[in-house]
Amino acid sequence: MDRSPTARAVCTARLVRLLRALGLADRAASCTAALRAMTGSWGTATVAGLGESDVSSDGSPLEFAVGFDDTHPSLQFAVEPLAPGHAPADRAAAARHTMAALARHHGASADRHTAVADLFLPAEPATDHVAMYGAEVAHGRPVQFKVWFYLAADRPLERCARALEHLGLGAAHTAVAAHVQRDERRDRPFLFSLDLVPGAAARVKVYFRHYEADTTYMATLMEPYPGFSAEPVADFCTTLTDGRDSLAEQAPATCLTFTGTGGPAVAATLYLPMWTYAPHDEAVRQRFHQVLATTGRTAELYDRVLREAAARPLDSARGIHNYIAWRPGRLRPRLKVYLSPELRHTDPATRYALEERAGTCHTRPDV
């Protein structure tokens, strides 16, 4: 008889530890209830029984993200609706059930999800993975939910345009198309995200992966967006990659944020993948200390979170850090660190080759 703990039990324990590290222990009940709803399809399966997910770089079905801004830290947790033996069609059905549970029991707004569900969750999906659901908590606000839908590698811009039209944000497509500065093969839209909250403040985000890129290209790409300038972007990239110029080994990602009826992006974010750009996680920690210092922040909170997230010595392997994100803020840049629980293995390989098969996509949404 298999006495391994269930995937849900393992992930719940990790979540509670990080809430405590961030001073959010009083939110444990609401967050663990949200996690139960988001992982309803998991049932009593173990991590190994769920098969490989696309949420974390090692195939774990869970990822955490800690946001550092000028008010209070936030904790985001993202999961993929999976079950043993799931095919894409089963995952689409599980995604719909997950949304229904979040709306019924946790106050998530299903309006925008419903508007695009047939586009992203058809009976026969064109992607291996179809959706991820996330929840975010911070001091002074309730748990807020979001969803990320996968864009098929075939004509992703066309699918983005259709989704934006369904949401009444058709005017945003001009900005999305302009962000594909080279072609859809190298500047590839791959995720479409919705805040599951009512009202005009709900955000829509489009995520891109940038193949055959370097630091200069990323700095030029981001420079036109609110608050960005080329030099800080270049410094962020070179600090976290220990002076590399080429970012071709593992493609960086960006996202554009839209609200209201669309039009120009109201914000943009840059994400650097960290599981292949350092020899181990201790090196990533030291580099991120430098980034924190340049923004006038101490490393105490980050180090406390990292101690709770790590189940091994940091210098023994790499893979805890999935992405580190940078976005300008009113006072100083907002930073977000995406952390893998490493439930499957350490030292994940490079993912998402330029000629990847449709559906094998991954990001870490969302500063």
Sequence and secondary structure as in RCSB ss.txt:
>XXXX:A:sequence
MDRSPTARAVCTARLVRLLRALGLADRAASCTAALRAMTGSWGTATVAGLGESDVSSDGSPLEFAVGFDDTHPSL
QFAVEPLAPGHAPADRAAAARHTMAALARHHGASADRHTAVADLFLPAEPATDHVAMYGAEVAHGRPVQFKVWFY
LAADRPLERCARALEHLGLGAAHTAVAAHVQRDERRDRPFLFSLDLVPGAAARVKVYFRHYEADTTYMATLMEPY
PGFSAEPVADFCTTLTDGRDSLAEQAPATCLTFTGTGGPAVAATLYLPMWTYAPHDEAVRQRFHQVLATTGRTAE
LYDRVLREAAARPLDSARGIHNYIAWRPGRLRPRLKVYLSPELRHTDPATRYALEERAGTCHTRPDV
>XXXX:A:secstr
      HHHHHHHHHHHHHHHTT GGGHHHHHHHHHHHTGGGTT  HHHH   SSSTTS SEEEEEEE SS  EE
EEEE    TT  HHHHHHHHHHHHHHHHHHH    HHHHHHHHHHS SS SSS  EEEEEEEETTEEEEEEEEEE
  SSSHHHHHHHHHHHTT GGGHHHHHHH SS TTTEEEEEEEEE S STT  EEEEEEETT BHHHHHHHHTTS
TT  HHHHHHHHHHHTTT  B  SS  EEEEEE TT SS SEEEEEEE SSSSSSHHHHHHHHHHHHHHTT  SH
HHHHHHHHH SS GGG   SEEEEEEE  SSS EEEEEE   SS SS      TT  TT        
